[in-house]
Amino acid sequence: MRPPILIVKKLPAAGMAVFPFILLKSERFKSDTEIINHEKIHLRQQLELLILPFYILYLINYLFN
């Protein structure tokens, strides 16, 4: 699985997965295999939950934690 990687300089974190993209704060994170693998796991989680339910659960978790 090779998701498209986008650079978003104003991203509040080093990386973020928004199906089907991996968003990175800086070009230097493209070579960070730990961050890339971490975000690929989130993409797989989104697919397993059929994308929309993932974001609903993510929002609920964000609001209550």
N, C-alpha and C positions, 0 to 999 in steps of 0.2 A: 504494500500500500504506500503510494507516494503522493501524499496530499500536497496541494499547492501551498507554498509558503509566501506570506505577505509580510512586509515590514511596516509596522505602525508605530511611529516614534512616540506618540502620546499614550501608548498602552500603559496601564498602571502596573503591569506585571511583566516579567521577562518573556513570558509566552502565554498564549491562550488558544484553545481549540474552539472554533466556531464552524460547525460542519458546513462545507467540506474542507475548510481552510485551517492552517496553523498560522496564527498571527504571532510575530516576534517583535520585540521592542527595538532591536538593533540587528544589523547585518552580522555582527560577531556571534550571535546566538545560533546562526545557521550551522555552525560547526560543533555546537554543543550537543553531543549525542544524548546526554541525560535529559535535557529539556525537550529535544525532539521526540524521544521515546515516551516521555511523560505525556506530551500532548497527543501523540498517536494513541495512547491508551484512552485518553478522553474521547477521541474520535470514535474508537471502537465502542465505548460505553454509549455514546450518542446513537450509534447504529443499533446496538442491542435494544435500546429503549425506543427505537423508532423516532428518534430526533426530538419531536415536540414534547413527549413526556419527560425526556431528559431535562429540557429547559424548565419545565414546570417544577420538577423536583429540585433542580438547581436553585430556582428562585425561592422556593419554600425553605430550603436549607439555608440560603443566604439571609433570608429575613429573620429566621428564628435562631441562628447561631451567631 
